[in-house]
Amino acid sequence: MLQYNHNNHYADLLLSQIPAHCRNALDIGCGDGGFTRRLAERFGIDVMGIDPDRMMIEQAQMKTCNPSVHFVEADFMHYDVNNQFDFITATASLHHMPFEPALEKMISLLRPGGVLAVLGVFRESGLTDMVIALAAIPVNTFFALNYGWSYSGAPTKPAEMSLQEIRNTVSIHLPEARIQRLLLWRYLLTWQKPQA
């Protein structure tokens, strides 16, 4: 059983976004590789995890014995990814990068029919965010007490964009994308690249 944190809590939701007949995946901001390994093991596909933090990549490599999983220590924005993918995911990492250029690069690396799934972090702004955050506190406490809190050691950064700003920006680049607010201080962005 995985210990609890906000990202682990939504891992199954992310896994449920994988398209049928997926052959490979890219996990951006893979941290210690936990989700990267789950992707490879559950679907039997090749998965590349990329993260700029050396300590995280070293942990990921030490914990991984699956030859279908490959880790790269690099800044996604400056790394020449010489491949295309059927599934691209980013867990709490998009806000560490310039939002629009990172989104555009992710789109360019998707094969037609591929799916982008981002579990993102946003800046709380306004009464709705405050009310939902207050409602999340007892839920968060319940899960942390029952499953134990898991801290990966990955670098953190506060989000600069509000959820509304994210929605507005995404609507320009990916008008067909779906953004779902999640209870525990996250949102889920999903988009499938057209086949044509």
N, C-alpha and C positions, 0 to 999 in steps of 0.2 A: 504494500500500500504506500503510495506516495505521501510524504508529509505535505501539509497544507501551505500554500501561499496563493496570492491572487492569480498568478500565471498558471500554476499547476491546477488550480481549481477549474480553469477553462480549457485545459488541454484536450479533453474529450470533445468539446465543442469544436475546437480547431480541427481535430482529426476527422470529424464528421463532414468537413467541407471538401475533403479530397475527391477529385473527380473519378468517375469510373475509368478503368483501363489506364490508370496512372502508372507511368514507367519510372519517373524520377522526381525528386523534389529538392528544393533549396530552402534551407532554414537560416534566415538572416538574423544575426544577433543571437547565435545558438547557445551562448553561455557555456555551461558545463556539459552540454550535449544531451541532456535528458530527453527533451522532446524529439531531437534528431534521431536518437536511438529508437524511441517509440514508433516514429514514422516508419523506419526501416523494418523493424521487427513485425509490426502489425500488418504491413502491406507488402513486404518482401520486395522492396524497391531500393534503388540506389539513392542515397541522400547525401547532399553536401551541406555541411554546416559552416558558416562563416562568422567570425567575431574578431574585433580588433584587439581584444584583451588577451595577452599572452598567458596569464595565469588560468583564465577560463579555458582556453584551447588546450593547455597542458592537462588540466583536469579531465576535459572531454576525451582526450586521446587515451589517458590512463584508464578511464572507465569503459572504454569501447573495445570490443574484440570482433565486432561484425565487419567483415571486409567490404560490405556494401555501403558503409558509412565512411565519409571522408571529411576531415576538418581542415579549414584554412584560417590561419591567423592573418587577417587583413581588414582594412577599412572597405566596406562594401562599395562606397562611392568611388574609390580609387582603384579597385581591383578589377582586372579584365576577366570577367566570367565568360569563358569560352564554351558556352553551352546554352541550351534552352531547356525549360522545365515544364512539366505538366502541373506542378503544384509549387507555389512559392508562399512561404509563411514568414511572418515577422512577429515575434512576441515581445512586447514592451521595448522595441528597439527603434521603431520608425521616428519617434520623437527625439532620438539622439542624432538624427541626420537632418539635412535640409529637406523639408517635407516634400515639396513638389518635385525637385530633381530625383529624390529617392523613389518616389512613386512612379515617375516616368521610367526610371531604370528597371524597376521591378516589372512594369508592363512590357518593356522591350524584351525581357528574358523569358516571358511566358510563351509557350507554344499556343497556336490556335486551339481553342477548347480548354486550355489550361485555366486553373483557378488561383486567384490571389486571395489569401486570407490573412488579415492583419489583426492581431489582438493588441489594441493600442491603449495608450494612456493620454488623458486630456486634463487640461487645467479647469478646475471648478470655477464656474462663473454664473452668478445669479441664484435666484431662490430655488429653482427646480433642482439644480445640482446640490444645493445645501440640504434640501429635504431628502433627496435620495441617499446622500452620503450619511445622513443621520440614521436613516432606515437600515443602511448597510452595517452600521457599527455592531449591533447585537448579532447579526448573522456572521460577521467576520469573527467576533469573539467566540461564538459557538464552534465554528470550524477549527479555529486555532486551539481551543481547549480540548476538543475531541480528537484531533488528528496530529497536533503538534506543529508548531510553526517551522517552516523550512526557509532558511536564508541561503541563497546560492553563493553569495560573495561577489556577484557581478556588480559592476559600477552602476550607480543609479543617477538619474537626472530628472528634475521636475519638468513637467510638460509646459510648453509655452502657449500652445494653441488650445482654445476652448473647443468643446464638442461642436458648437455651432460653426466656428471658424473651420474646423476640419470638414464638416458637412459641406460648407460653401466651396472650399477648395476642391474637394473630391468631385463635387457636381460639375465642375468645369472640365476636369480631365476624364472622369468616368461617370457620366450621367446615369448609367444603368447600375452603378454600384449600390450595394445595400449597406447601410450603417446602422447597427443595432446597439443601443446603450445597454450595458450590462450592469448588474447591481454593484459589483465589488470594484468600483473605480476603474473600469475598463470599458472599451467599446470593441465591437467586432465589425470589421470592414471586409466584405466579400465581393468579388467580381469575377466573372468568367469571360475570358477573351473570346470574341466571336470566331467562328470557324473560318469565315471568309477572309 
